[in-house]
Amino acid sequence: MQLPSRIQCKRVYDARDDSDGYRALVDRAWPRGMKKDHVAADHWFRQLAPSTALRKWFGHDPQRWEEFQCRYHEELEANPEPVEALLKTCAGRPLTLLYAARDTEHNNALALKNYLEARLKNSPSR
């Protein structure tokens, strides 16, 4: 499996860029007011989003950010198939994780990026 050459996060409302590579929407719900062609996602990986219970508990409260990441990473560890599918599908291209949240510093895409980078750093194939 080829690993992504780089991973970045981007709001789904921001314009597509040629450097985005493989664009994966990682929210559980479809972004409000967005049509499929405007999102320009290669795939919607809703199963990579945090559980509804975890998302509601977090509520984008920066005070809960560290604990949210720990709990979310535990959810990802317990269900590795969607992560494997994402890594396999992006096939060595740059990976852009798309999200709809307004908060650019405390969101599930950034937590997923942190998880993926830590996992890939510890991967024997790197």
Phi and psi in radians as a Rosetta constraint file:
Dihedral C 1 N 2 CA 2 C 2 CIRCULARHARMONIC -1.437 0.35
Dihedral N 2 CA 2 C 2 N 3 CIRCULARHARMONIC 2.316 0.35
Dihedral C 2 N 3 CA 3 C 3 CIRCULARHARMONIC -1.511 0.35
Dihedral N 3 CA 3 C 3 N 4 CIRCULARHARMONIC 2.712 0.35
Dihedral C 3 N 4 CA 4 C 4 CIRCULARHARMONIC -1.054 0.35
Dihedral N 4 CA 4 C 4 N 5 CIRCULARHARMONIC 2.500 0.35
Dihedral C 4 N 5 CA 5 C 5 CIRCULARHARMONIC -1.235 0.35
Dihedral N 5 CA 5 C 5 N 6 CIRCULARHARMONIC -0.486 0.35
Dihedral C 5 N 6 CA 6 C 6 CIRCULARHARMONIC -2.841 0.35
Dihedral N 6 CA 6 C 6 N 7 CIRCULARHARMONIC 2.811 0.35
Dihedral C 6 N 7 CA 7 C 7 CIRCULARHARMONIC -2.233 0.35
Dihedral N 7 CA 7 C 7 N 8 CIRCULARHARMONIC 2.309 0.35
Dihedral C 7 N 8 CA 8 C 8 CIRCULARHARMONIC -2.397 0.35
Dihedral N 8 CA 8 C 8 N 9 CIRCULARHARMONIC 2.832 0.35
Dihedral C 8 N 9 CA 9 C 9 CIRCULARHARMONIC -2.000 0.35
Dihedral N 9 CA 9 C 9 N 10 CIRCULARHARMONIC 2.573 0.35
Dihedral C 9 N 10 CA 10 C 10 CIRCULARHARMONIC -2.658 0.35
Dihedral N 10 CA 10 C 10 N 11 CIRCULARHARMONIC 2.411 0.35
Dihedral C 10 N 11 CA 11 C 11 CIRCULARHARMONIC -1.141 0.35
Dihedral N 11 CA 11 C 11 N 12 CIRCULARHARMONIC 2.428 0.35
Dihedral C 11 N 12 CA 12 C 12 CIRCULARHARMONIC -1.116 0.35
Dihedral N 12 CA 12 C 12 N 13 CIRCULARHARMONIC -0.363 0.35
Dihedral C 12 N 13 CA 13 C 13 CIRCULARHARMONIC -1.442 0.35
Dihedral N 13 CA 13 C 13 N 14 CIRCULARHARMONIC -0.211 0.35
Dihedral C 13 N 14 CA 14 C 14 CIRCULARHARMONIC -1.382 0.35
Dihedral N 14 CA 14 C 14 N 15 CIRCULARHARMONIC 2.663 0.35
Dihedral C 14 N 15 CA 15 C 15 CIRCULARHARMONIC -1.147 0.35
Dihedral N 15 CA 15 C 15 N 16 CIRCULARHARMONIC 2.561 0.35
Dihedral C 15 N 16 CA 16 C 16 CIRCULARHARMONIC -1.174 0.35
Dihedral N 16 CA 16 C 16 N 17 CIRCULARHARMONIC 2.544 0.35
Dihedral C 16 N 17 CA 17 C 17 CIRCULARHARMONIC -2.260 0.35
Dihedral N 17 CA 17 C 17 N 18 CIRCULARHARMONIC 2.586 0.35
Dihedral C 17 N 18 CA 18 C 18 CIRCULARHARMONIC -1.029 0.35
Dihedral N 18 CA 18 C 18 N 19 CIRCULARHARMONIC -0.482 0.35
Dihedral C 18 N 19 CA 19 C 19 CIRCULARHARMONIC -1.429 0.35
Dihedral N 19 CA 19 C 19 N 20 CIRCULARHARMONIC -0.030 0.35
Dihedral C 19 N 20 CA 20 C 20 CIRCULARHARMONIC -1.134 0.35
Dihedral N 20 CA 20 C 20 N 21 CIRCULARHARMONIC -0.505 0.35
Dihedral C 20 N 21 CA 21 C 21 CIRCULARHARMONIC 1.175 0.35
Dihedral N 21 CA 21 C 21 N 22 CIRCULARHARMONIC -2.312 0.35
Dihedral C 21 N 22 CA 22 C 22 CIRCULARHARMONIC -1.405 0.35
Dihedral N 22 CA 22 C 22 N 23 CIRCULARHARMONIC 2.133 0.35
Dihedral C 22 N 23 CA 23 C 23 CIRCULARHARMONIC -1.824 0.35
Dihedral N 23 CA 23 C 23 N 24 CIRCULARHARMONIC 2.045 0.35
Dihedral C 23 N 24 CA 24 C 24 CIRCULARHARMONIC -2.062 0.35
Dihedral N 24 CA 24 C 24 N 25 CIRCULARHARMONIC 2.081 0.35
Dihedral C 24 N 25 CA 25 C 25 CIRCULARHARMONIC -1.360 0.35
Dihedral N 25 CA 25 C 25 N 26 CIRCULARHARMONIC 2.190 0.35
Dihedral C 25 N 26 CA 26 C 26 CIRCULARHARMONIC -2.095 0.35
Dihedral N 26 CA 26 C 26 N 27 CIRCULARHARMONIC 0.400 0.35
Dihedral C 26 N 27 CA 27 C 27 CIRCULARHARMONIC -1.653 0.35
Dihedral N 27 CA 27 C 27 N 28 CIRCULARHARMONIC 2.666 0.35
Dihedral C 27 N 28 CA 28 C 28 CIRCULARHARMONIC -1.301 0.35
Dihedral N 28 CA 28 C 28 N 29 CIRCULARHARMONIC -0.635 0.35
Dihedral C 28 N 29 CA 29 C 29 CIRCULARHARMONIC -1.835 0.35
Dihedral N 29 CA 29 C 29 N 30 CIRCULARHARMONIC 2.605 0.35
Dihedral C 29 N 30 CA 30 C 30 CIRCULARHARMONIC -1.171 0.35
Dihedral N 30 CA 30 C 30 N 31 CIRCULARHARMONIC 2.436 0.35
Dihedral C 30 N 31 CA 31 C 31 CIRCULARHARMONIC -1.085 0.35
Dihedral N 31 CA 31 C 31 N 32 CIRCULARHARMONIC 2.358 0.35
Dihedral C 31 N 32 CA 32 C 32 CIRCULARHARMONIC -1.049 0.35
Dihedral N 32 CA 32 C 32 N 33 CIRCULARHARMONIC 2.354 0.35
Dihedral C 32 N 33 CA 33 C 33 CIRCULARHARMONIC 1.261 0.35
Dihedral N 33 CA 33 C 33 N 34 CIRCULARHARMONIC 0.163 0.35
Dihedral C 33 N 34 CA 34 C 34 CIRCULARHARMONIC -1.877 0.35
Dihedral N 34 CA 34 C 34 N 35 CIRCULARHARMONIC 2.319 0.35
Dihedral C 34 N 35 CA 35 C 35 CIRCULARHARMONIC -1.610 0.35
Dihedral N 35 CA 35 C 35 N 36 CIRCULARHARMONIC 2.722 0.35
Dihedral C 35 N 36 CA 36 C 36 CIRCULARHARMONIC -0.922 0.35
Dihedral N 36 CA 36 C 36 N 37 CIRCULARHARMONIC -0.765 0.35
Dihedral C 36 N 37 CA 37 C 37 CIRCULARHARMONIC -1.227 0.35
Dihedral N 37 CA 37 C 37 N 38 CIRCULARHARMONIC -0.438 0.35
Dihedral C 37 N 38 CA 38 C 38 CIRCULARHARMONIC -1.369 0.35
Dihedral N 38 CA 38 C 38 N 39 CIRCULARHARMONIC -0.515 0.35
Dihedral C 38 N 39 CA 39 C 39 CIRCULARHARMONIC -1.211 0.35
Dihedral N 39 CA 39 C 39 N 40 CIRCULARHARMONIC -0.667 0.35
Dihedral C 39 N 40 CA 40 C 40 CIRCULARHARMONIC 0.935 0.35
Dihedral N 40 CA 40 C 40 N 41 CIRCULARHARMONIC 0.731 0.35
Dihedral C 40 N 41 CA 41 C 41 CIRCULARHARMONIC -1.560 0.35
Dihedral N 41 CA 41 C 41 N 42 CIRCULARHARMONIC 2.466 0.35
Dihedral C 41 N 42 CA 42 C 42 CIRCULARHARMONIC -1.276 0.35
Dihedral N 42 CA 42 C 42 N 43 CIRCULARHARMONIC -0.521 0.35
Dihedral C 42 N 43 CA 43 C 43 CIRCULARHARMONIC -2.794 0.35
Dihedral N 43 CA 43 C 43 N 44 CIRCULARHARMONIC 2.609 0.35
Dihedral C 43 N 44 CA 44 C 44 CIRCULARHARMONIC -1.821 0.35
Dihedral N 44 CA 44 C 44 N 45 CIRCULARHARMONIC 1.894 0.35
Dihedral C 44 N 45 CA 45 C 45 CIRCULARHARMONIC -1.714 0.35
Dihedral N 45 CA 45 C 45 N 46 CIRCULARHARMONIC 1.167 0.35
Dihedral C 45 N 46 CA 46 C 46 CIRCULARHARMONIC -1.112 0.35
Dihedral N 46 CA 46 C 46 N 47 CIRCULARHARMONIC -0.452 0.35
Dihedral C 46 N 47 CA 47 C 47 CIRCULARHARMONIC -1.238 0.35
Dihedral N 47 CA 47 C 47 N 48 CIRCULARHARMONIC -0.171 0.35
Dihedral C 47 N 48 CA 48 C 48 CIRCULARHARMONIC -1.522 0.35
Dihedral N 48 CA 48 C 48 N 49 CIRCULARHARMONIC -0.179 0.35
Dihedral C 48 N 49 CA 49 C 49 CIRCULARHARMONIC -1.254 0.35
Dihedral N 49 CA 49 C 49 N 50 CIRCULARHARMONIC 2.683 0.35
Dihedral C 49 N 50 CA 50 C 50 CIRCULARHARMONIC -1.096 0.35
Dihedral N 50 CA 50 C 50 N 51 CIRCULARHARMONIC 2.745 0.35
Dihedral C 50 N 51 CA 51 C 51 CIRCULARHARMONIC -1.049 0.35
Dihedral N 51 CA 51 C 51 N 52 CIRCULARHARMONIC 2.729 0.35
Dihedral C 51 N 52 CA 52 C 52 CIRCULARHARMONIC -1.030 0.35
Dihedral N 52 CA 52 C 52 N 53 CIRCULARHARMONIC -0.732 0.35
Dihedral C 52 N 53 CA 53 C 53 CIRCULARHARMONIC -1.073 0.35
Dihedral N 53 CA 53 C 53 N 54 CIRCULARHARMONIC -0.768 0.35
Dihedral C 53 N 54 CA 54 C 54 CIRCULARHARMONIC -1.177 0.35
Dihedral N 54 CA 54 C 54 N 55 CIRCULARHARMONIC -0.739 0.35
Dihedral C 54 N 55 CA 55 C 55 CIRCULARHARMONIC -1.052 0.35
Dihedral N 55 CA 55 C 55 N 56 CIRCULARHARMONIC -0.772 0.35
Dihedral C 55 N 56 CA 56 C 56 CIRCULARHARMONIC -1.160 0.35
Dihedral N 56 CA 56 C 56 N 57 CIRCULARHARMONIC -0.701 0.35
Dihedral C 56 N 57 CA 57 C 57 CIRCULARHARMONIC -1.070 0.35
Dihedral N 57 CA 57 C 57 N 58 CIRCULARHARMONIC -0.781 0.35
Dihedral C 57 N 58 CA 58 C 58 CIRCULARHARMONIC -1.131 0.35
Dihedral N 58 CA 58 C 58 N 59 CIRCULARHARMONIC -0.904 0.35
Dihedral C 58 N 59 CA 59 C 59 CIRCULARHARMONIC 0.984 0.35
Dihedral N 59 CA 59 C 59 N 60 CIRCULARHARMONIC 0.431 0.35
Dihedral C 59 N 60 CA 60 C 60 CIRCULARHARMONIC 0.989 0.35
Dihedral N 60 CA 60 C 60 N 61 CIRCULARHARMONIC 0.563 0.35
Dihedral C 60 N 61 CA 61 C 61 CIRCULARHARMONIC -1.497 0.35
Dihedral N 61 CA 61 C 61 N 62 CIRCULARHARMONIC 1.968 0.35
Dihedral C 61 N 62 CA 62 C 62 CIRCULARHARMONIC -0.983 0.35
Dihedral N 62 CA 62 C 62 N 63 CIRCULARHARMONIC -0.453 0.35
Dihedral C 62 N 63 CA 63 C 63 CIRCULARHARMONIC -1.157 0.35
Dihedral N 63 CA 63 C 63 N 64 CIRCULARHARMONIC -0.407 0.35
Dihedral C 63 N 64 CA 64 C 64 CIRCULARHARMONIC -1.770 0.35
Dihedral N 64 CA 64 C 64 N 65 CIRCULARHARMONIC 0.085 0.35
Dihedral C 64 N 65 CA 65 C 65 CIRCULARHARMONIC -0.990 0.35
Dihedral N 65 CA 65 C 65 N 66 CIRCULARHARMONIC -0.904 0.35
Dihedral C 65 N 66 CA 66 C 66 CIRCULARHARMONIC -1.073 0.35
Dihedral N 66 CA 66 C 66 N 67 CIRCULARHARMONIC -0.793 0.35
Dihedral C 66 N 67 CA 67 C 67 CIRCULARHARMONIC -1.178 0.35
Dihedral N 67 CA 67 C 67 N 68 CIRCULARHARMONIC -0.653 0.35
Dihedral C 67 N 68 CA 68 C 68 CIRCULARHARMONIC -1.021 0.35
Dihedral N 68 CA 68 C 68 N 69 CIRCULARHARMONIC -0.825 0.35
Dihedral C 68 N 69 CA 69 C 69 CIRCULARHARMONIC -1.047 0.35
Dihedral N 69 CA 69 C 69 N 70 CIRCULARHARMONIC -0.767 0.35
Dihedral C 69 N 70 CA 70 C 70 CIRCULARHARMONIC -1.045 0.35
Dihedral N 70 CA 70 C 70 N 71 CIRCULARHARMONIC -0.822 0.35
Dihedral C 70 N 71 CA 71 C 71 CIRCULARHARMONIC -1.160 0.35
Dihedral N 71 CA 71 C 71 N 72 CIRCULARHARMONIC -0.709 0.35
Dihedral C 71 N 72 CA 72 C 72 CIRCULARHARMONIC -1.154 0.35
Dihedral N 72 CA 72 C 72 N 73 CIRCULARHARMONIC -0.734 0.35
Dihedral C 72 N 73 CA 73 C 73 CIRCULARHARMONIC -1.102 0.35
Dihedral N 73 CA 73 C 73 N 74 CIRCULARHARMONIC -0.619 0.35
Dihedral C 73 N 74 CA 74 C 74 CIRCULARHARMONIC -1.120 0.35
Dihedral N 74 CA 74 C 74 N 75 CIRCULARHARMONIC -0.696 0.35
Dihedral C 74 N 75 CA 75 C 75 CIRCULARHARMONIC -1.094 0.35
Dihedral N 75 CA 75 C 75 N 76 CIRCULARHARMONIC -0.728 0.35
Dihedral C 75 N 76 CA 76 C 76 CIRCULARHARMONIC -1.138 0.35
Dihedral N 76 CA 76 C 76 N 77 CIRCULARHARMONIC -0.694 0.35
Dihedral C 76 N 77 CA 77 C 77 CIRCULARHARMONIC -1.115 0.35
Dihedral N 77 CA 77 C 77 N 78 CIRCULARHARMONIC -0.633 0.35
Dihedral C 77 N 78 CA 78 C 78 CIRCULARHARMONIC -1.302 0.35
Dihedral N 78 CA 78 C 78 N 79 CIRCULARHARMONIC -0.299 0.35
Dihedral C 78 N 79 CA 79 C 79 CIRCULARHARMONIC -2.404 0.35
Dihedral N 79 CA 79 C 79 N 80 CIRCULARHARMONIC 1.320 0.35
Dihedral C 79 N 80 CA 80 C 80 CIRCULARHARMONIC -1.335 0.35
Dihedral N 80 CA 80 C 80 N 81 CIRCULARHARMONIC -0.261 0.35
Dihedral C 80 N 81 CA 81 C 81 CIRCULARHARMONIC -1.014 0.35
Dihedral N 81 CA 81 C 81 N 82 CIRCULARHARMONIC -0.796 0.35
Dihedral C 81 N 82 CA 82 C 82 CIRCULARHARMONIC -1.107 0.35
Dihedral N 82 CA 82 C 82 N 83 CIRCULARHARMONIC -0.608 0.35
Dihedral C 82 N 83 CA 83 C 83 CIRCULARHARMONIC -1.137 0.35
Dihedral N 83 CA 83 C 83 N 84 CIRCULARHARMONIC -0.789 0.35
Dihedral C 83 N 84 CA 84 C 84 CIRCULARHARMONIC -1.063 0.35
Dihedral N 84 CA 84 C 84 N 85 CIRCULARHARMONIC -0.730 0.35
Dihedral C 84 N 85 CA 85 C 85 CIRCULARHARMONIC -1.099 0.35
Dihedral N 85 CA 85 C 85 N 86 CIRCULARHARMONIC -0.732 0.35
Dihedral C 85 N 86 CA 86 C 86 CIRCULARHARMONIC -1.086 0.35
Dihedral N 86 CA 86 C 86 N 87 CIRCULARHARMONIC -0.839 0.35
Dihedral C 86 N 87 CA 87 C 87 CIRCULARHARMONIC -1.133 0.35
Dihedral N 87 CA 87 C 87 N 88 CIRCULARHARMONIC -0.685 0.35
Dihedral C 87 N 88 CA 88 C 88 CIRCULARHARMONIC -1.160 0.35
Dihedral N 88 CA 88 C 88 N 89 CIRCULARHARMONIC -0.728 0.35
Dihedral C 88 N 89 CA 89 C 89 CIRCULARHARMONIC -1.224 0.35
Dihedral N 89 CA 89 C 89 N 90 CIRCULARHARMONIC -0.626 0.35
Dihedral C 89 N 90 CA 90 C 90 CIRCULARHARMONIC -1.278 0.35
Dihedral N 90 CA 90 C 90 N 91 CIRCULARHARMONIC -0.371 0.35
Dihedral C 90 N 91 CA 91 C 91 CIRCULARHARMONIC 0.802 0.35
Dihedral N 91 CA 91 C 91 N 92 CIRCULARHARMONIC 0.943 0.35
Dihedral C 91 N 92 CA 92 C 92 CIRCULARHARMONIC 1.446 0.35
Dihedral N 92 CA 92 C 92 N 93 CIRCULARHARMONIC -0.138 0.35
Dihedral C 92 N 93 CA 93 C 93 CIRCULARHARMONIC -1.369 0.35
Dihedral N 93 CA 93 C 93 N 94 CIRCULARHARMONIC 2.893 0.35
Dihedral C 93 N 94 CA 94 C 94 CIRCULARHARMONIC -1.027 0.35
Dihedral N 94 CA 94 C 94 N 95 CIRCULARHARMONIC 2.567 0.35
Dihedral C 94 N 95 CA 95 C 95 CIRCULARHARMONIC -2.064 0.35
Dihedral N 95 CA 95 C 95 N 96 CIRCULARHARMONIC 2.173 0.35
Dihedral C 95 N 96 CA 96 C 96 CIRCULARHARMONIC -1.983 0.35
Dihedral N 96 CA 96 C 96 N 97 CIRCULARHARMONIC 2.087 0.35
Dihedral C 96 N 97 CA 97 C 97 CIRCULARHARMONIC -1.613 0.35
Dihedral N 97 CA 97 C 97 N 98 CIRCULARHARMONIC 2.045 0.35
Dihedral C 97 N 98 CA 98 C 98 CIRCULARHARMONIC -1.660 0.35
Dihedral N 98 CA 98 C 98 N 99 CIRCULARHARMONIC 2.423 0.35
Dihedral C 98 N 99 CA 99 C 99 CIRCULARHARMONIC -2.522 0.35
Dihedral N 99 CA 99 C 99 N 100 CIRCULARHARMONIC 2.819 0.35
Dihedral C 99 N 100 CA 100 C 100 CIRCULARHARMONIC -1.843 0.35
Dihedral N 100 CA 100 C 100 N 101 CIRCULARHARMONIC -0.268 0.35
Dihedral C 100 N 101 CA 101 C 101 CIRCULARHARMONIC -0.991 0.35
Dihedral N 101 CA 101 C 101 N 102 CIRCULARHARMONIC 2.567 0.35
Dihedral C 101 N 102 CA 102 C 102 CIRCULARHARMONIC -1.286 0.35
Dihedral N 102 CA 102 C 102 N 103 CIRCULARHARMONIC -0.570 0.35
Dihedral C 102 N 103 CA 103 C 103 CIRCULARHARMONIC -1.325 0.35
Dihedral N 103 CA 103 C 103 N 104 CIRCULARHARMONIC 1.967 0.35
Dihedral C 103 N 104 CA 104 C 104 CIRCULARHARMONIC -1.485 0.35
Dihedral N 104 CA 104 C 104 N 105 CIRCULARHARMONIC -0.124 0.35
Dihedral C 104 N 105 CA 105 C 105 CIRCULARHARMONIC -1.909 0.35
Dihedral N 105 CA 105 C 105 N 106 CIRCULARHARMONIC -0.215 0.35
Dihedral C 105 N 106 CA 106 C 106 CIRCULARHARMONIC -2.449 0.35
Dihedral N 106 CA 106 C 106 N 107 CIRCULARHARMONIC 1.436 0.35
Dihedral C 106 N 107 CA 107 C 107 CIRCULARHARMONIC -2.579 0.35
Dihedral N 107 CA 107 C 107 N 108 CIRCULARHARMONIC 2.881 0.35
Dihedral C 107 N 108 CA 108 C 108 CIRCULARHARMONIC -1.136 0.35
Dihedral N 108 CA 108 C 108 N 109 CIRCULARHARMONIC -0.556 0.35
Dihedral C 108 N 109 CA 109 C 109 CIRCULARHARMONIC -1.130 0.35
Dihedral N 109 CA 109 C 109 N 110 CIRCULARHARMONIC -0.741 0.35
Dihedral C 109 N 110 CA 110 C 110 CIRCULARHARMONIC -1.155 0.35
Dihedral N 110 CA 110 C 110 N 111 CIRCULARHARMONIC -0.705 0.35
Dihedral C 110 N 111 CA 111 C 111 CIRCULARHARMONIC -1.104 0.35
Dihedral N 111 CA 111 C 111 N 112 CIRCULARHARMONIC -0.680 0.35
Dihedral C 111 N 112 CA 112 C 112 CIRCULARHARMONIC -1.160 0.35
Dihedral N 112 CA 112 C 112 N 113 CIRCULARHARMONIC -0.735 0.35
Dihedral C 112 N 113 CA 113 C 113 CIRCULARHARMONIC -1.023 0.35
Dihedral N 113 CA 113 C 113 N 114 CIRCULARHARMONIC -0.805 0.35
Dihedral C 113 N 114 CA 114 C 114 CIRCULARHARMONIC -1.051 0.35
Dihedral N 114 CA 114 C 114 N 115 CIRCULARHARMONIC -0.722 0.35
Dihedral C 114 N 115 CA 115 C 115 CIRCULARHARMONIC -1.096 0.35
Dihedral N 115 CA 115 C 115 N 116 CIRCULARHARMONIC -0.853 0.35
Dihedral C 115 N 116 CA 116 C 116 CIRCULARHARMONIC -1.099 0.35
Dihedral N 116 CA 116 C 116 N 117 CIRCULARHARMONIC -0.762 0.35
Dihedral C 116 N 117 CA 117 C 117 CIRCULARHARMONIC -1.117 0.35
Dihedral N 117 CA 117 C 117 N 118 CIRCULARHARMONIC -0.712 0.35
Dihedral C 117 N 118 CA 118 C 118 CIRCULARHARMONIC -1.138 0.35
Dihedral N 118 CA 118 C 118 N 119 CIRCULARHARMONIC -0.730 0.35
Dihedral C 118 N 119 CA 119 C 119 CIRCULARHARMONIC -1.133 0.35
Dihedral N 119 CA 119 C 119 N 120 CIRCULARHARMONIC -0.785 0.35
Dihedral C 119 N 120 CA 120 C 120 CIRCULARHARMONIC -1.214 0.35
Dihedral N 120 CA 120 C 120 N 121 CIRCULARHARMONIC -0.575 0.35
Dihedral C 120 N 121 CA 121 C 121 CIRCULARHARMONIC -1.100 0.35
Dihedral N 121 CA 121 C 121 N 122 CIRCULARHARMONIC -0.616 0.35
Dihedral C 121 N 122 CA 122 C 122 CIRCULARHARMONIC -1.600 0.35
Dihedral N 122 CA 122 C 122 N 123 CIRCULARHARMONIC 0.036 0.35
Dihedral C 122 N 123 CA 123 C 123 CIRCULARHARMONIC -1.319 0.35
Dihedral N 123 CA 123 C 123 N 124 CIRCULARHARMONIC 2.358 0.35
Dihedral C 123 N 124 CA 124 C 124 CIRCULARHARMONIC -1.181 0.35
Dihedral N 124 CA 124 C 124 N 125 CIRCULARHARMONIC -0.312 0.35
Dihedral C 124 N 125 CA 125 C 125 CIRCULARHARMONIC -1.498 0.35
Dihedral N 125 CA 125 C 125 N 126 CIRCULARHARMONIC -0.024 0.35
